[in-house]
Amino acid sequence: MVDLRSQYLSIKTEIDHGIQEVIDSCAFINGPAVKSFQEDLEKYLQCKHVIPCANGTDALQVSMMALDLKPGDEIISVSFTFIATVEVISLLGLTPVFVDVDPGTFNLDITKLEQAITSKTKAIVPVHLFGQCAPMEEIMKIAKKHNLYVIEDAAQAIGADYYFSDGTTKKAGTIGHIGCTSFFPSKNLGCYGDGGAIFTNDDVLAKELRIIVNHGMAIRYYHDRIGVNSRLDSIQAAILKVKLQHLDEYASKRNQAAAYYDKAFSGNPKLKVPTRFSRSNHVFHQYTLLAKDIDRKGLVDWLASREVPAMIYYPVPLHLQKTFKDTRYKAGDFPVTEALSESVFSLPMHTELDDEQLEHITTSVLEFVNR
């Protein structure tokens, strides 16, 4: 699904130099490489504060901890996403509340949001799924109306732009009160291990976030609150600093691959190509097709036999997962989410795809679909 080795080889000299600098300095934890990457990412995102941390799940958890939410407080998100988004809500004793998603973009359905808000609602966690932004302008308006926090899960859309109705533009993760991302290796901006970061333009929240990721300390050995140990190590920061310089180039290459897929599949009655949201560009963390009247498992198995990887994101919606079993929800409550879980599949999407590979992938898909 992602050719990390070929990508590494294309930037090997820069990466190896960055890693060697960290080893030579022996500043492995919170070293200069972390500060340097943090500053570069702040500049790229045009965001006042970037707080590096150990992974994207920690980024979400720390964000919610910084808001001093109480057990029983309700957090609204979607059921069509990776579990981390909602896992941390339950981990902190908060109550997840699900809303359905838009059938085109697969992101939060803004028409369903307000009816999910109650007196216990404290925050909304929109997910920028597969590489494009959720409808953030409308989400922020509703959040302001009801005095709610917004935590953006931007793990799949770092580098994406959101276009506001007044003509202004902001990067994914910098629109809400807090934004979160993951640097998992397969992400558009991925390191060679685990890593994550939190974004905010709020000085007060930034101070709390920095304290929480460092065992609740603002001053060494003086603990102001309960925190966690969540750090981005210096070697990963050095790798990310190099890859950040190529992020827009990577997005362009992913869009070229997506255009090839679009041309091959558009017009086929059994395949629906990804919908582009007019208010966001797409950085294609995944290229996800909607299958119609196709044996999806048979297709995935057929592609595997042709040495074409394909993945299903996500086969079981969160509200139907055993761990989130809840008398409030049952099968049929979120029809779009459930239909997507039964019909979507994703094809290889990365920066190293060439025309020969793309032709093999698309031909293999069409051979099965059209037979």
N, C-alpha and C positions, 0 to 999 in steps of 0.2 A: 504493500500500500504506500510505503514511503521509502525512497532509496537514500538512506542517510549516508551510506558509504560513498556513493558518487558525489553527493553534495560536499562531504568532507574533503574529498580529494581535490575538488575545485578551489577550496580555500585552505588547503593543508598548511601552506607556509605561514599564513596569518594565524591560524589556530595553534599550530605547534609553537610559534613564537610567544603567543599569549600565555599558553600553559607553562612554558619554560620560565617565563618571567616570574610567575607565581611561585614555582618551585625554587627558583634562585633566591627569591625574597623570603621564603618560608612563612609568609603572611597568609596562612591558609583560611583563617576565619576573620571576617570583617576587615580584610586587607584593602589596600588601595584599589585593587581591581574591582571590588564590590562598589566602592564609592564612585569610581570612574564610570562603570556601567550604569549605575543609578542616575548619574548626572546626564549621561547620553540619552537614556530613556526618557527622562523628564523633558529634555529638549525636543526629542522626537515627538512625544505626545503633546507637547506644550501644556504640561501639567506641573503644578507647583511641587508636588510631593510624590515620589516613588519610594515605597518601603519594600525592599527585597525580603523574601522569606523562603521557606524550604520547599514549598510546593503549592499548587493551586488550591488544594483542599484546605490547607492551612490559611491561605489568603482569605477564603470565604469565612472560615471559622473566626479568625482574628477580627475580621470586619464586623461580624455580628457581636463579638465580645466587646468591641470598642463602643458600640451603641448602648451598652448597659441594658440589654433586653432582659425581661424577666420570664421565668418558666410560665408557659401558657400563652405568652404573646404569640400572635399569629403572623406568619411570614408567607406572602403569596409568591408562588413560582409556578413553573410548568411541570407536567408529568413526562413530557417528551424531551428528555435530556439525560446526561450521565448522572449517576446516583450522587456524586459528590455535592452537587448543587443543593440537594435537599437533605442529604445525610447529615451535614453539619447542623442543620436546623433542629433535627431530632436529637442529635448528640448534646446540644446545649439545653435541652428540655423545652424547646420552643415548638410551636405547632405548625406544621406545613399545611398550606391551603393551596390546592391546585386549581389552575384554570386551563382551558383548552388552548390550542394553538391555531394559527392561521393555516388553512390548507395549502396555500401557495408558498409562503416563505418558511413555514414550520416554526416561526417564532410566536411569542405570546400574542393571542388574539385580543386586541385592544377593546373590542366590543364586549368582551366577557370579564374585563378586569374589575370595573367598578362594582358590579353585583356581588363580587367575592369579598368586598371590604366590609368588615364589621367593627364594632367598638374595640375589639381586641387586636385588630390589625396594626402592626407597627412598621412593617417594611415590605417592599416589593423587590424580588430578585429576578429581573429579566435575564434571559440567556440569549446571547448573540450566536445562534446555532449555525454550525457548518461554515461560518465565515462572513455573515452579513448581520447588520444591526437590527435589533428589535425596534418597534416604533417609539423611540425614546422621547420625542417631543411630547407626544400625547401621554406617555407614561409619567413624565415629569409634571405635566399639568394636573393630572389626577392625583399624584402624590402630594403636590403642593396644596390642592384643595382639601385633602384629608389629613394633612400634616404627617406624612409618612416618609420614611427614609427609602432611598433607592440604592441597592447594591448591584452593580452590573457584573454579571458573569461573562467576561470577555475572553475566556480561555481559548475559544475557537476563532476569534475575530480580531486579534491584535493587528493594528495597522489599518483596519477598515475605517472609512470616513462616514460620518453621519451628516446629512445635509438638512439644516433647519429651514423652515418656511421663510425666514427673513434673509436667507442667503448665506448665513454663517455656517461654518463647518467645524465639527469636533471629532476627535478620534474615539473609537470604541473604548469604553472604560473610563472616559474622562467627563461624562455627562452627568451621571448620578452623583450622589454624595460620596460614594466609594466605588471603585472599580477593582476587579480582581482578574488575574491571569495566571496561567500555568506555563512553565517552560519545559514540560514533558518533551522528550526527544522528538516525538512525531508532530508536535505543534509547529505552526508556521515560523515562530521564533522559539526554537527548542535548543536545550543544552544537551550535554552528554551524560545526564544523570537526572536528578530531580531538581526542581526549582520553581519559584513563583514570585509574584509581586502584587502589591496593593497600590492603588492610585487614589489620590484625593487632592482637591484644591482647598480643602478646609484645614487651616493651621491647627485648630484645636483637635480635630480628629487625627491629624497626622501625628501629633505628639502622643496621643493615646495609643495609636497603632504601633509606633516605635517602641513604646514601653511594653506593650503586650508581647511582641515578638521576642523580647529580650528578658524573659522571666519576670516581667512586671517592674523592671528597673529603669529609672531615668539616670540614676547615679549608681555606680557599681556597689553591690551589696546592700543597697537601700531599696526595698521592694514596696512600691506604692500600691500594688494591686496584684491579683493572681494573673499570671501570664503563662506563656508557653516558650519553648525553646525552638524557634523557627528561623533558621538562617540560610541564606544563599551562600554557599562556600565560594571562595575566591577563584578556584579553577573554573567552576561553572560560570561565574561572572565574566571571566576573561574570554571564554568561548562565546558567551552571549554578546559581549561588546563587539566582537568581530562580526557575528551573524546579523546584529542589528543594522550594520552598515549595508547589508544586502537585502533587508526585509522588503523594501518596495520592489526591488528587482525580482525577488522570489514571488511576490504577489502578481507581478506582470506575467511571469512564466506560468503560474498556475492558471491565470486567466486565458492565456494562449491555449493551454491544454483543455480548459473548459470550453473554449470556442470550437475546438476540434470535435469534442464530444457532442456539443450542441448540433453542429452541422451534420454529424453522422446520425443522430437520433431524432432530431426535430421532424415532425410530420409522421413519425411512426405511431400508429394508434395504440400500441401496447406500452409505450414508454413516454413519460412526461419529464422533460428536462427541467432543471432547477429554475424556479421563478426568481427574478431579480427584483428586490424591493427598491422602489424608485427613490427612496430617501437615503439609501446606503449603497456604497460600492460593495463588491463581493471579493473577498480575498481567498475564497475556496480552500478552507481547511479540509472540507470534504466535497466531492462531487456526488450528489445523491439523486438518484432517479426514482421516480414513482412507477412501479410496475402495475399494469392493468391486464387481467386475465392471463397471467403468466405463473407457472410453477416456480416460485421464487427459489425454493430450496434446490429444485432441479437446475435452475440457472446457475446458482452459486456453485453447485457440484460440477456442472459442465465447465464453467470457467476455470475451476481448480484443475480439471483434467487438461486444460489448455495452458496451464501455468499462469493463469491470470487471477490474482487475488481479488476477492470481493468481500465486503463486510456489510453486516446489517446493524445499523445504528438507528433505533434501539429496539430489540425484539420484544421486550416486555415493558410497557409503560410503568412508571414508578408507582402509580396508584394501584396497580395490580401485582406489585412485587410483594412477596411474603413479608419482608421486613417492614413494609408500610401498610400492612393490612389494617383497615380502619373502617368502622361501621358507617362512617360518613360517605364512603365511596364504594362503588361497585362497577362491574363491567357495564359499559354503555353510558357512563356518566360523561365521558369525554370522547365523543365519537370520532372527531378528527384525529386526535392523538392515537386512539386505538386502531383506526384505519391505516395510519402511517406506519405504525409498528408492524402491521401485517403485510405491507406492500413496498416499503422503500429498500433500496440497496445502494451501496456506495462502491465506486470504482477507484483504482489507483489515482492518486492526485499528489503530485510533488513537483519539485523544480527541475528534475532531471529527465522527465518524460520527453522522448523524441518522437518524430513522426512514425518511425517504424514500429515502436512500441504502441503508440496510439492506434495505428492501423490494426495491429494484431488484437488489441483489446476490443475495439469497436466491431471488428469483423467477427470476433468470437461471440460477442453479445448478440449481434444481429443474426448469426447463424442459428442460435437457439431460439430467439424470439420469432423469427420468420418461418421456422420449419413447420 
